[in-house]
Amino acid sequence: MDVLYFAWVRERIGLPKEKIETQAATVAALIDELRAREERYAMAFSDLSALRVAVDQELTDFDAPLAGVREVAFFPPMTGG
């Protein structure tokens, strides 16, 4: 699946997107796998209250299932203007 990173998440990880092979069943399990990779991922995912996630371009929760998913995107909360 493609994993996309936006705003400060991209800055901390150093990539706008990457292709990931995972056995994770949920977004939360994917985050655990990413955190275990390197310090930059651990830092980017250290405070989940500061993150939002979209699965196949639909805003969702961290307990969302990943079966059949093609894209997961992580980004900070957006403010209106």
URNORKA-V12793 format. One record per pair of residues at least 6 apart in sequence whose ideal C-beta (glycine too) atoms are under 7 Angstrom apart, sorted by the first residue. I is the first residue (numbers start at 0). J is the second residue. If there is no record, write none. Layout:
[[I:J] [I:J]]
This chain:
[[0:19] [0:68] [0:69] [0:70] [0:71] [1:16] [1:18] [1:69] [1:70] [2:16] [2:17] [2:19] [2:71] [3:15] [3:16] [3:70] [3:72] [4:12] [4:14] [4:15] [4:16] [4:73] [5:72] [5:73] [5:74] [6:74] [6:75] [7:75] [8:43] [8:50] [8:73] [8:74] [8:75] [9:15] [11:39] [11:42] [11:43] [12:39] [12:40] [12:43] [13:39] [21:29] [21:32] [23:29] [23:32] [23:65] [24:64] [24:65] [25:62] [25:63] [25:64] [25:65] [26:52] [26:54] [26:61] [26:63] [26:65] [26:71] [27:61] [27:62] [29:65] [29:71] [30:44] [30:61] [33:40] [33:44] [34:40] [34:41] [34:44] [47:61] [49:75] [50:73] [50:75] [51:58] [51:74] [51:75] [51:76] [52:59] [52:61] [52:71] [52:72] [52:73] [53:59] [53:72] [54:63] [54:68] [54:71] [55:68] [55:69] [55:70] [56:70]]
